Amino acid sequence: MRRLLPLLAAVCLLAGAASAGTFSFSADSMTGAMTKGRERVILDGNAVVVSDSMTIRADRIELYGEDFRYADCSGNVSMVDGDRGLRLTTARLLYDREDKLSKLSGPSVMEDRQSGVVVKGDYIEHDDKRDIALIQINVRILKDDIVCRSEFARYDRGANTLELSGSPYVKKGSDEYRASLISVNLDTEDIVLDGSVSGTVSSAEGDDDQEAQPPQTEPGPAAPDVQEPSAPDGDVESTP
């Protein structure tokens, strides 16, 4: 019972410090300091933090800063925002509860379930207030039959547009595009290429034209010459 008292006291202080917004947590164990100005709490094992509509799960979560503004999460990290239809998974996450800013490090995935977009990269920075995500290193973005690759990308969730740079490549169906800078409107699927443009486009119309041409047939063997039979020698036909 004595071991539970410090933990319960810390929980009460943490809830009071975070009263500026909806905030709760749970974990297998907790350690930390509650001194004013040096607040720091470490949640170990099945750690969960809920802030407003955001739920964060990780093996370890460290909360620090004024009113526990920052959450440093590591190990099997996932973040779900039910109101915005977002799910993020990563190796490490730093989340600013006040500015609503998420920084994902290591192989990371952001699933935008509202627009059907999947974003992958080794670093993702999502600004929830501006509704913009910046993605760097090994960028992969998927939506329906559109596949995008680059080293840098800017995903504007509000406008549902992409800006790709750093050897960008876009494949739409069987068509492929390359340029110095590629912009994609994910609503209209319009693609704008700028600088060192190249691509491969399959023309279905051309295929139809080709199919519409009558097939050429191989010429058959020539018919043998047929000669009229000649009358026998000595027989002379008389004309009436």
Backbone as CSV, one residue per row, in Angstrom:
resi,resn,N_x,N_y,N_z,CA_x,CA_y,CA_z,C_x,C_y,C_z
1,MET,0.837,-1.206,0.000,0.000,0.000,0.000,0.872,1.255,0.000
2,ARG,2.001,1.210,0.753,2.882,2.368,0.833,3.477,2.684,-0.536
3,ARG,3.749,1.635,-1.350,4.325,1.878,-2.667,3.337,2.596,-3.580
4,LEU,2.060,2.407,-3.363,1.056,3.017,-4.221,0.844,4.495,-3.911
5,LEU,1.129,4.925,-2.679,0.849,6.307,-2.302,1.615,7.325,-3.148
6,PRO,2.946,7.176,-3.338,3.639,8.159,-4.187,3.096,8.175,-5.611
7,LEU,2.747,6.999,-6.130,2.223,6.924,-7.487,0.886,7.641,-7.583
8,LEU,-0.008,7.432,-6.618,-1.313,8.086,-6.635,-1.158,9.599,-6.487
9,ALA,-0.226,10.021,-5.655,0.004,11.452,-5.484,0.502,12.078,-6.780
10,ALA,1.395,11.372,-7.453,1.921,11.886,-8.718,0.829,11.982,-9.767
11,VAL,-0.065,10.993,-9.789,-1.171,11.019,-10.738,-2.043,12.240,-10.502
12,CYS,-2.327,12.545,-9.243,-3.163,13.707,-8.930,-2.484,14.997,-9.360
13,LEU,-1.162,15.110,-9.076,-0.444,16.313,-9.476,-0.392,16.449,-10.992
14,LEU,-0.189,15.324,-11.688,-0.120,15.351,-13.140,-1.449,15.770,-13.734
15,ALA,-2.539,15.246,-13.204,-3.857,15.623,-13.721,-4.117,17.105,-13.496
16,GLY,-3.662,17.639,-12.311,-3.865,19.051,-12.059,-3.019,19.923,-12.959
17,ALA,-1.770,19.503,-13.211,-0.879,20.289,-14.064,-1.367,20.338,-15.488
18,ALA,-2.050,19.282,-15.929,-2.494,19.201,-17.321,-3.939,19.626,-17.477
19,SER,-4.445,20.399,-16.525,-5.861,20.754,-16.545,-6.227,21.675,-17.696
20,ALA,-5.203,22.236,-18.397,-5.481,23.142,-19.504,-6.186,22.436,-20.650
21,GLY,-6.032,21.126,-20.764,-6.680,20.352,-21.817,-6.994,18.966,-21.314
22,THR,-7.858,18.266,-22.058,-8.185,16.892,-21.690,-6.930,16.039,-21.805
23,PHE,-6.542,15.366,-20.697,-5.275,14.667,-20.659,-5.342,13.541,-19.637
24,SER,-5.007,12.334,-20.087,-4.978,11.190,-19.171,-3.907,10.226,-19.650
25,PHE,-3.519,9.279,-18.789,-2.464,8.334,-19.166,-2.615,7.056,-18.359
26,SER,-1.902,6.019,-18.822,-1.794,4.769,-18.083,-0.520,4.068,-18.519
27,ALA,0.010,3.168,-17.675,1.230,2.430,-17.982,1.404,1.340,-16.946
28,ASP,2.351,0.424,-17.210,2.662,-0.609,-16.231,3.368,-0.016,-15.021
29,SER,4.205,1.024,-15.254,4.899,1.673,-14.144,5.181,3.121,-14.495
30,MET,5.429,3.931,-13.468,5.687,5.345,-13.668,6.715,5.835,-12.677
31,THR,7.660,6.663,-13.164,8.618,7.335,-12.294,8.702,8.784,-12.746
32,GLY,9.128,9.677,-11.845,9.255,11.059,-12.273,9.406,12.022,-11.131
33,ALA,9.588,13.288,-11.520,9.727,14.384,-10.564,8.638,15.394,-10.844
34,MET,8.000,15.892,-9.793,6.886,16.818,-9.947,7.246,18.227,-9.489
35,THR,8.545,18.496,-9.313,8.971,19.822,-8.887,8.586,20.858,-9.927
36,LYS,8.013,21.980,-9.463,7.560,23.022,-10.366,8.712,23.510,-11.238
37,GLY,8.490,23.528,-12.532,9.512,23.965,-13.471,10.418,22.853,-13.944
38,ARG,10.358,21.709,-13.269,11.175,20.565,-13.678,10.324,19.306,-13.748
39,GLU,9.085,19.478,-14.153,8.189,18.333,-14.228,8.684,17.336,-15.288
40,ARG,8.739,16.090,-14.930,9.154,15.042,-15.859,8.636,13.704,-15.345
41,VAL,7.913,13.000,-16.206,7.340,11.706,-15.838,7.679,10.703,-16.931
42,ILE,8.074,9.504,-16.536,8.385,8.439,-17.483,7.386,7.311,-17.277
43,LEU,6.686,6.959,-18.359,5.737,5.851,-18.350,6.386,4.673,-19.064
44,ASP,6.461,3.539,-18.392,7.112,2.354,-18.961,6.120,1.205,-19.075
45,GLY,6.159,0.535,-20.228,5.343,-0.662,-20.429,3.902,-0.349,-20.750
46,ASN,3.488,-0.665,-21.988,2.097,-0.429,-22.422,1.623,0.983,-22.090
47,ALA,2.468,1.954,-22.377,2.157,3.343,-22.044,1.108,3.905,-23.000
48,VAL,0.141,4.641,-22.421,-0.924,5.261,-23.203,-1.122,6.681,-22.694
49,VAL,-1.179,7.638,-23.646,-1.496,9.020,-23.319,-2.642,9.467,-24.202
50,VAL,-3.672,10.052,-23.596,-4.825,10.559,-24.333,-4.896,12.061,-24.121
51,SER,-4.837,12.813,-25.236,-4.915,14.265,-25.180,-5.923,14.731,-26.210
52,ASP,-7.059,15.252,-25.721,-8.157,15.629,-26.606,-8.579,14.406,-27.428
53,SER,-8.550,14.508,-28.770,-8.969,13.373,-29.607,-7.797,12.486,-29.998
54,MET,-6.592,12.779,-29.477,-5.377,12.065,-29.834,-5.048,10.999,-28.797
55,THR,-4.788,9.783,-29.266,-4.363,8.691,-28.386,-3.007,8.186,-28.847
56,ILE,-2.038,8.170,-27.930,-0.682,7.718,-28.239,-0.399,6.463,-27.426
57,ARG,0.160,5.450,-28.105,0.569,4.213,-27.443,2.031,3.944,-27.779
58,ALA,2.787,3.467,-26.781,4.197,3.173,-27.004,4.710,2.297,-25.865
59,ASP,5.913,1.726,-26.079,6.539,0.969,-24.997,6.982,1.902,-23.874
60,ARG,7.387,3.131,-24.268,7.883,4.091,-23.275,7.486,5.498,-23.699
61,ILE,6.956,6.266,-22.784,6.578,7.658,-23.043,7.130,8.527,-21.923
62,GLU,7.862,9.559,-22.308,8.391,10.518,-21.339,7.655,11.837,-21.520
63,LEU,7.044,12.341,-20.460,6.299,13.591,-20.475,7.102,14.655,-19.731
64,TYR,7.264,15.830,-20.358,8.038,16.880,-19.704,7.608,18.245,-20.247
65,GLY,8.157,19.299,-19.632,7.798,20.657,-20.012,6.644,21.177,-19.172
66,GLU,6.367,22.471,-19.324,5.288,23.087,-18.560,3.958,22.439,-18.906
67,ASP,3.212,22.048,-17.882,1.950,21.327,-18.055,2.131,20.071,-18.903
68,PHE,3.364,19.493,-18.825,3.668,18.273,-19.582,3.305,18.446,-21.058
69,ARG,3.861,19.526,-21.613,3.561,19.895,-22.995,4.081,18.878,-24.003
70,TYR,5.251,18.270,-23.717,5.901,17.395,-24.694,5.768,15.929,-24.297
71,ALA,5.611,15.071,-25.301,5.595,13.627,-25.098,6.628,13.018,-26.032
72,ASP,7.673,12.409,-25.445,8.734,11.752,-26.209,8.474,10.246,-26.120
73,CYS,8.097,9.651,-27.247,7.623,8.265,-27.262,8.572,7.384,-28.072
74,SER,8.800,6.168,-27.613,9.679,5.244,-28.328,9.186,3.813,-28.159
75,GLY,9.463,3.001,-29.175,9.103,1.587,-29.122,7.674,1.318,-29.520
76,ASN,7.472,0.803,-30.749,6.132,0.432,-31.229,5.124,1.577,-31.059
77,VAL,5.488,2.736,-31.544,4.677,3.934,-31.328,3.527,3.991,-32.341
78,SER,2.345,4.312,-31.848,1.199,4.581,-32.721,0.437,5.777,-32.172
79,MET,-0.077,6.583,-33.092,-0.873,7.746,-32.719,-2.135,7.744,-33.569
80,VAL,-3.276,7.886,-32.940,-4.558,7.871,-33.649,-5.337,9.120,-33.271
81,ASP,-5.771,9.857,-34.306,-6.650,11.003,-34.111,-7.988,10.648,-34.747
82,GLY,-8.936,10.254,-33.920,-10.236,9.817,-34.433,-11.005,10.911,-35.131
83,ASP,-10.911,12.141,-34.626,-11.652,13.253,-35.232,-11.152,13.587,-36.626
84,ARG,-9.852,13.446,-36.863,-9.271,13.824,-38.141,-9.017,12.636,-39.062
85,GLY,-9.315,11.443,-38.599,-9.129,10.264,-39.434,-7.675,9.959,-39.736
86,LEU,-6.783,10.199,-38.772,-5.353,9.986,-38.978,-4.837,8.863,-38.085
87,ARG,-3.932,8.067,-38.653,-3.216,7.061,-37.865,-1.742,7.123,-38.253
88,LEU,-0.851,7.243,-37.252,0.578,7.323,-37.500,1.281,6.219,-36.731
89,THR,2.236,5.575,-37.377,3.060,4.557,-36.716,4.525,4.880,-37.009
90,THR,5.377,4.682,-36.005,6.776,5.070,-36.160,7.627,4.390,-35.099
91,ALA,8.957,4.572,-35.220,9.874,4.066,-34.206,9.987,5.033,-33.043
92,ARG,9.936,6.354,-33.361,10.032,7.354,-32.297,9.198,8.570,-32.651
93,LEU,8.515,9.129,-31.672,7.617,10.269,-31.864,7.872,11.316,-30.797
94,LEU,7.970,12.566,-31.246,7.982,13.704,-30.331,6.738,14.521,-30.628
95,TYR,5.863,14.653,-29.633,4.584,15.328,-29.835,4.486,16.534,-28.928
96,ASP,4.152,17.685,-29.538,3.941,18.943,-28.816,2.434,19.124,-28.657
97,ARG,1.935,18.973,-27.429,0.495,19.033,-27.199,-0.064,20.433,-27.410
98,GLU,0.763,21.454,-27.206,0.281,22.833,-27.341,0.210,23.264,-28.804
99,ASP,1.280,23.035,-29.547,1.315,23.428,-30.961,0.714,22.375,-31.884
100,LYS,0.344,21.216,-31.326,-0.225,20.120,-32.123,0.728,19.714,-33.248
101,LEU,1.999,19.554,-32.901,3.025,19.229,-33.873,3.611,17.854,-33.556
102,SER,3.638,16.980,-34.578,4.157,15.622,-34.420,5.403,15.456,-35.272
103,LYS,6.475,14.901,-34.694,7.702,14.619,-35.431,8.006,13.131,-35.301
104,LEU,7.969,12.427,-36.441,8.175,10.989,-36.479,9.552,10.699,-37.060
105,SER,10.343,9.867,-36.366,11.694,9.508,-36.815,11.795,8.008,-37.005
106,GLY,12.609,7.606,-38.007,12.707,6.197,-38.352,11.616,5.848,-39.359
107,PRO,11.608,4.620,-39.889,10.567,4.222,-40.845,9.173,4.503,-40.279
108,SER,8.441,5.396,-40.950,7.164,5.882,-40.410,6.080,5.821,-41.473
109,VAL,4.831,5.696,-41.008,3.675,5.625,-41.907,2.588,6.533,-41.360
110,MET,1.983,7.331,-42.255,0.824,8.140,-41.905,-0.323,7.735,-42.815
111,GLU,-1.406,7.257,-42.214,-2.591,6.857,-42.966,-3.670,7.929,-42.801
112,ASP,-4.019,8.551,-43.921,-5.078,9.550,-43.928,-6.348,8.855,-44.414
113,ARG,-7.162,8.424,-43.497,-8.332,7.627,-43.856,-9.444,8.464,-44.476
114,GLN,-9.426,9.766,-44.276,-10.441,10.626,-44.884,-10.250,10.747,-46.387
115,SER,-9.001,10.825,-46.841,-8.734,10.985,-48.272,-8.191,9.717,-48.919
116,GLY,-7.947,8.673,-48.137,-7.441,7.429,-48.697,-5.981,7.490,-49.102
117,VAL,-5.191,8.354,-48.458,-3.777,8.534,-48.795,-2.913,7.836,-47.739
118,VAL,-1.878,7.129,-48.203,-0.901,6.509,-47.310,0.457,7.149,-47.587
119,VAL,1.082,7.690,-46.547,2.367,8.380,-46.662,3.413,7.593,-45.886
120,LYS,4.569,7.343,-46.544,5.665,6.638,-45.892,6.945,7.444,-46.047
121,GLY,7.794,7.404,-45.023,9.072,8.103,-45.080,9.865,7.848,-43.808
122,ASP,11.158,8.203,-43.834,12.001,8.009,-42.653,11.903,9.180,-41.677
123,TYR,11.279,10.278,-42.131,11.006,11.401,-41.227,9.718,12.084,-41.691
124,ILE,8.774,12.224,-40.777,7.511,12.898,-41.086,7.247,13.926,-39.997
125,GLU,6.963,15.149,-40.436,6.592,16.210,-39.502,5.186,16.680,-39.870
126,HIS,4.240,16.479,-38.960,2.842,16.827,-39.241,2.394,17.973,-38.357
127,ASP,1.996,19.068,-38.999,1.471,20.245,-38.314,-0.047,20.155,-38.357
128,ASP,-0.640,19.818,-37.219,-2.076,19.594,-37.187,-2.858,20.892,-37.358
129,LYS,-2.316,22.011,-36.885,-3.019,23.284,-37.013,-3.077,23.747,-38.465
130,ARG,-1.982,23.602,-39.200,-1.939,24.011,-40.600,-2.414,22.907,-41.537
131,ASP,-2.550,21.689,-41.001,-2.986,20.536,-41.789,-2.003,20.231,-42.912
132,ILE,-0.712,20.287,-42.596,0.338,20.059,-43.584,1.348,19.067,-43.011
133,ALA,1.799,18.147,-43.855,2.832,17.189,-43.476,4.041,17.346,-44.387
134,LEU,5.243,17.356,-43.789,6.504,17.369,-44.526,7.145,15.996,-44.362
135,ILE,7.537,15.383,-45.481,8.087,14.036,-45.470,9.459,14.051,-46.110
136,GLN,10.420,13.348,-45.497,11.781,13.319,-46.023,12.326,11.896,-46.011
137,ILE,13.181,11.619,-46.998,13.987,10.405,-47.088,13.106,9.180,-47.362
138,ASN,13.362,8.549,-48.510,12.631,7.345,-48.916,11.117,7.568,-48.904
139,VAL,10.696,8.660,-49.506,9.278,9.027,-49.488,8.496,8.118,-50.441
140,ARG,7.372,7.599,-49.956,6.426,6.831,-50.766,5.022,7.316,-50.415
141,ILE,4.254,7.676,-51.434,2.885,8.142,-51.211,1.960,7.396,-52.160
142,LEU,0.903,6.823,-51.618,-0.003,5.971,-52.387,-1.428,6.471,-52.264
143,LYS,-2.145,6.462,-53.397,-3.576,6.744,-53.391,-4.185,6.128,-54.650
144,ASP,-5.099,5.164,-54.458,-5.747,4.478,-55.577,-4.678,3.955,-56.530
145,ASP,-4.689,4.380,-57.814,-3.706,3.878,-58.777,-2.546,4.848,-58.968
146,ILE,-2.365,5.803,-58.031,-1.255,6.747,-58.085,-0.179,6.334,-57.080
147,VAL,1.061,6.220,-57.574,2.204,5.886,-56.730,3.257,6.978,-56.908
148,CYS,3.713,7.574,-55.794,4.695,8.654,-55.846,5.942,8.263,-55.048
149,ARG,7.119,8.643,-55.595,8.386,8.434,-54.891,9.222,9.704,-55.002
150,SER,9.938,10.029,-53.940,10.842,11.186,-53.956,11.662,11.165,-52.678
151,GLU,12.539,12.169,-52.546,13.297,12.325,-51.311,12.663,13.345,-50.376
152,PHE,11.857,14.251,-50.948,11.157,15.250,-50.145,9.733,15.403,-50.679
153,ALA,8.794,15.660,-49.769,7.401,15.856,-50.187,6.692,16.767,-49.197
154,ARG,5.738,17.519,-49.722,4.874,18.365,-48.901,3.434,17.961,-49.206
155,TYR,2.749,17.475,-48.176,1.377,17.005,-48.332,0.443,17.969,-47.629
156,ASP,-0.354,18.681,-48.426,-1.331,19.626,-47.898,-2.663,18.892,-47.800
157,ARG,-3.038,18.523,-46.580,-4.266,17.757,-46.399,-5.503,18.591,-46.690
158,GLY,-5.445,19.887,-46.395,-6.590,20.748,-46.646,-6.897,20.868,-48.120
159,ALA,-5.863,21.093,-48.944,-6.038,21.215,-50.392,-5.954,19.867,-51.090
160,ASN,-5.513,18.831,-50.381,-5.334,17.482,-50.928,-4.382,17.508,-52.132
161,THR,-3.216,18.143,-51.925,-2.217,18.257,-52.980,-0.857,17.788,-52.472
162,LEU,0.005,17.401,-53.431,1.363,16.975,-53.141,2.345,17.827,-53.925
163,GLU,3.493,18.121,-53.306,4.630,18.701,-53.999,5.824,17.792,-53.747
164,LEU,6.401,17.254,-54.825,7.474,16.276,-54.729,8.757,16.853,-55.320
165,SER,9.884,16.648,-54.635,11.183,17.076,-55.137,12.229,16.075,-54.676
166,GLY,13.440,16.180,-55.307,14.460,15.203,-54.986,14.232,13.921,-55.761
167,SER,14.518,13.940,-57.078,14.302,12.794,-57.971,12.873,12.275,-57.878
168,PRO,11.894,13.142,-58.055,10.500,12.681,-57.918,10.070,11.799,-59.094
169,TYR,9.203,10.873,-58.785,8.667,9.937,-59.780,7.205,9.695,-59.432
170,VAL,6.345,9.748,-60.453,4.924,9.492,-60.248,4.460,8.481,-61.285
171,LYS,3.746,7.476,-60.830,3.127,6.499,-61.723,1.630,6.534,-61.520
172,LYS,0.911,6.754,-62.621,-0.543,6.773,-62.587,-1.048,5.728,-63.569
173,GLY,-1.546,4.639,-63.029,-1.916,3.529,-63.900,-0.662,2.985,-64.561
174,SER,-0.631,2.977,-65.900,0.555,2.533,-66.645,1.409,3.698,-67.119
175,ASP,1.027,4.943,-66.779,1.777,6.133,-67.189,2.821,6.473,-66.128
176,GLU,4.005,6.929,-66.569,5.093,7.270,-65.658,5.610,8.670,-65.961
177,TYR,5.946,9.424,-64.893,6.394,10.807,-65.049,7.611,11.054,-64.164
178,ARG,8.574,11.837,-64.716,9.755,12.267,-63.960,10.024,13.733,-64.272
179,ALA,10.532,14.465,-63.285,10.850,15.877,-63.473,11.645,16.360,-62.265
180,SER,12.078,17.630,-62.300,12.760,18.198,-61.133,11.768,18.457,-59.993
181,LEU,10.552,18.857,-60.363,9.494,19.125,-59.391,8.175,18.620,-59.969
182,ILE,7.430,17.876,-59.163,6.139,17.336,-59.601,5.076,17.729,-58.582
183,SER,3.970,18.272,-59.082,2.825,18.605,-58.238,1.655,17.703,-58.636
184,VAL,0.934,17.209,-57.639,-0.179,16.301,-57.892,-1.405,16.784,-57.130
185,ASN,-2.521,16.935,-57.835,-3.805,17.199,-57.205,-4.492,15.857,-57.005
186,LEU,-4.627,15.435,-55.779,-5.146,14.107,-55.496,-6.653,14.007,-55.704
187,ASP,-7.354,15.146,-55.777,-8.790,15.125,-56.062,-9.048,14.936,-57.555
188,THR,-8.382,15.750,-58.383,-8.600,15.693,-59.832,-7.621,14.757,-60.528
189,GLU,-6.543,14.348,-59.810,-5.478,13.517,-60.357,-4.708,14.234,-61.462
190,ASP,-4.745,15.578,-61.464,-3.930,16.350,-62.395,-2.482,16.333,-61.923
191,ILE,-1.550,16.218,-62.879,-0.123,16.150,-62.579,0.585,17.253,-63.347
192,VAL,1.383,18.068,-62.642,2.132,19.164,-63.253,3.616,18.873,-63.087
193,LEU,4.362,18.897,-64.216,5.786,18.606,-64.229,6.564,19.890,-64.503
194,ASP,7.705,20.055,-63.814,8.505,21.268,-63.988,9.980,20.901,-63.942
195,GLY,10.705,21.181,-65.049,12.149,20.979,-65.080,12.574,19.567,-65.402
196,SER,13.365,19.393,-66.471,13.896,18.084,-66.875,12.789,17.047,-66.956
197,VAL,11.781,17.380,-67.721,10.577,16.552,-67.777,10.804,15.339,-68.678
198,SER,10.332,14.182,-68.243,10.317,12.984,-69.067,9.173,12.100,-68.591
199,GLY,8.749,11.209,-69.463,7.651,10.333,-69.069,7.333,9.316,-70.131
200,THR,6.490,8.391,-69.760,5.988,7.357,-70.666,4.487,7.296,-70.499
201,VAL,3.784,7.472,-71.601,2.326,7.503,-71.561,1.782,6.433,-72.492
202,SER,0.888,5.599,-71.978,0.233,4.586,-72.796,-1.046,5.162,-73.364
203,SER,-1.218,5.034,-74.684,-2.392,5.589,-75.349,-3.368,4.480,-75.659
204,ALA,-4.476,4.467,-74.937,-5.506,3.461,-75.206,-6.132,3.681,-76.563
205,GLU,-6.209,4.973,-77.002,-6.813,5.278,-78.290,-5.995,4.676,-79.417
206,GLY,-4.656,4.757,-79.279,-3.814,4.173,-80.297,-3.995,2.684,-80.389
207,ASP,-4.190,2.042,-79.218,-4.423,0.603,-79.233,-5.701,0.275,-79.959
208,ASP,-6.763,1.098,-79.780,-8.025,0.848,-80.459,-7.865,0.965,-81.960
209,ASP,-7.064,1.987,-82.380,-6.855,2.155,-83.809,-6.162,0.940,-84.398
210,GLN,-5.207,0.417,-83.624,-4.490,-0.728,-84.130,-5.412,-1.933,-84.231
211,GLU,-6.262,-2.091,-83.242,-7.178,-3.219,-83.291,-8.215,-3.058,-84.390
212,ALA,-8.504,-1.808,-84.778,-9.534,-1.589,-85.779,-9.069,-1.945,-87.180
213,GLN,-7.746,-2.043,-87.433,-7.260,-2.371,-88.753,-7.538,-3.835,-89.064
214,PRO,-8.006,-4.141,-90.317,-8.282,-5.539,-90.653,-6.999,-6.335,-90.683
215,PRO,-7.028,-7.542,-90.182,-5.809,-8.345,-90.180,-5.399,-8.724,-91.583
216,GLN,-4.080,-8.770,-91.821,-3.572,-9.182,-93.112,-3.477,-10.698,-93.162
217,THR,-3.976,-11.268,-94.271,-3.982,-12.726,-94.420,-2.833,-13.158,-95.309
218,GLU,-2.301,-14.318,-95.014,-1.237,-14.872,-95.832,-1.806,-15.301,-97.183
219,PRO,-1.123,-14.968,-98.295,-1.634,-15.434,-99.597,-1.599,-16.944,-99.686
220,GLY,-2.690,-17.531,-100.251,-2.762,-18.981,-100.378,-1.940,-19.470,-101.551
221,PRO,-1.766,-20.788,-101.693,-0.975,-21.340,-102.802,-1.643,-21.035,-104.134
222,ALA,-0.826,-20.737,-105.159,-1.361,-20.415,-106.487,-2.079,-21.623,-107.082
223,ALA,-3.225,-21.359,-107.733,-3.985,-22.458,-108.353,-3.215,-23.002,-109.545
224,PRO,-3.186,-24.316,-109.731,-2.441,-24.903,-110.850,-3.083,-24.524,-112.169
225,ASP,-2.208,-24.359,-113.224,-2.721,-24.083,-114.561,-3.453,-25.308,-115.091
226,VAL,-4.637,-25.093,-115.656,-5.441,-26.192,-116.230,-5.481,-26.008,-117.735
227,GLN,-4.986,-26.972,-118.474,-4.979,-26.916,-119.925,-6.134,-27.730,-120.496
228,GLU,-6.689,-27.190,-121.547,-7.752,-27.935,-122.224,-7.162,-29.196,-122.835
229,PRO,-7.839,-30.318,-122.728,-7.292,-31.547,-123.344,-7.269,-31.413,-124.858
230,SER,-6.189,-31.850,-125.497,-6.062,-31.770,-126.959,-6.684,-33.014,-127.602
231,ALA,-7.187,-32.816,-128.813,-7.814,-33.935,-129.521,-6.772,-34.940,-129.948
232,PRO,-7.125,-36.278,-130.058,-6.160,-37.266,-130.499,-5.732,-37.011,-131.965
233,ASP,-4.449,-37.491,-132.263,-3.938,-37.326,-133.609,-4.814,-38.027,-134.621
234,GLY,-5.025,-37.369,-135.746,-5.801,-37.943,-136.838,-7.262,-37.628,-136.755
235,ASP,-7.715,-37.239,-135.583,-9.128,-36.863,-135.452,-9.234,-35.388,-135.657
236,VAL,-10.058,-35.036,-136.624,-10.241,-33.646,-136.915,-11.691,-33.290,-136.695
237,GLU,-11.883,-32.305,-135.858,-13.242,-31.854,-135.610,-13.690,-31.007,-136.785
238,SER,-14.854,-31.279,-137.208,-15.425,-30.492,-138.282,-16.442,-29.560,-137.727
239,THR,-16.363,-28.401,-138.209,-17.344,-27.432,-137.747,-18.546,-27.477,-138.626
240,PRO,-19.662,-27.483,-138.041,-20.860,-27.561,-138.856,-21.026,-26.307,-139.709
